[in-house]
């Protein structure tokens, strides 16, 4: 889905929500998309300052039998609406109010009263050794006004689809780096006064102290307006004192409910069928494992979205809440202030939920409580830190010991990584003998391959894609718990280790992360170097 399609989908969702809100509030709904770029607003009827202040626009001047028509938003004060009704009823005339979306209001105002703004060049990611681009971006950031530089950086990070921004104190300068497609790229070196602006904004928006001598966590949000649509960035802020000052990392979560969809994860039919089969049952435990930044949260939220119907009560316990999902009761767990997932889980089970998502299983108490919940009529989803599905079982057994209840509760374990996708400019090549032998040893009997004519693809940098990659795709390992796997958990098999569990799972058809990654290489989706880097 390209950027234009994403923006169009966001706008469509906003218009549907506005139409529903109009019915609840008792107003006419007006979809302005067909005429908002051309139809004029009635001049002289409302002052521009009032349009900005009260979110009200003049659509039609009435008189006599003709009503006055105004466009309002959900932010328009009810007192203003009453004031206008009274004003025109006193004159023997009447009014009609049309509820429009916030995006529609912004489009009208940008056309009717465009702000006087300076335009700065977009931030570009530099290739290795490209000091000119870094110098150019540094100059831009140092030129942007003090009141706008922080917002400019966030907007540019969103435009680049960066997952986080790193602001780091070096001896003589402040380095800014952005992580794009899982790789950290230098963006700019800025002056100390820009750093103070950034930290000042972080202090006020994310509720962190610029003078703290301890690590801090904060949270903030920012609305991003683009091409007539709006989406919200959820930003998790982490700061830590270093030798030369406080370093900050801003993790960006682009909340778009339409993208939290299992159909958009690139799952194979078999992978999707495994998930559908497990979540169709009313109870059981599903674990998602992988390192930070591997897409665990997106996959879990996508499963929640698939389960999110009016017939189910869904609760989540999160530290912190990364995405807000309508229809799901989401409960923040602040572990820095003494809250625990185990205590929170015990409390919410009294609310009789059908589905519970626990942000992360970190200790034996949370693990045992989640297991108990999953065998008493609840479907429990959670993340867990392990390198692979097989390692997750070994770690869980180390955490809680051999537990027969765990063997009957656990239904599915998924391990995930994100690899960069090759751009269309990719170059085919014939692998050497050592590479062919490696691929043959891993995939022989797993997929049908014409080894004699096999070709792989290498990244080819272009001006549009300076690294030869564009976007990322998920590589997923799924371990569906069979009777053979349950034997390990119950303690029937004495040799409990990762290799033994993985070997047993492979006999029942499981493909490992490495095999899944190599299959993606054979399909030309990614490169062998990228799979080696990530997996």
Secondary structure, 3 states (H helix, E strand, C coil): CCHHHHHHHHHHHHHHHHHHHHHHHCCEECCCCCCCCCCCCCCCCCCHHHHHHHCEEEEECCECCECEEEEECCCCCHHHHHHHHHHHHHCCCCEEEEECCHHHHHHHHHHHCCCCCCCCCCCCCCCCCCHHHHHHHHHHHHHCCCCCHHHHHHHHHHHCCEEEEEEEECCCCEEEEEEECCEEEEEEEECHHHHHHHHHHHHHHHCCCCCCCCCEEEEEEEEEEECCEEEEEEEEEEEEEECCEEEEEEEEEEECHHHCCHHHCCCCHHHHHHHHHHHCCCCEEEEEECCCCCCHHHHHHHHHHHHCCCCCCEEEEECCCCCCCCCCEEEECCHHHCCCHHHHHHHHHHHCCCEEEECCCCCHHHHHHHHHHHCCCCEEEEEECCCCHHHHHHHHHHHHCCCHHHHHHEEEEEEEEEEEEECCCCEEECCCHHHHHHHHHHHCCCCCCCHHHCCEEECCCCCCCCCCEEEEEEEEEEEECCHHHHHHHHCCCCCCCHHHHHHHHHHCCCCCHHHHHHHHHHCCCCCHHHHHHHC
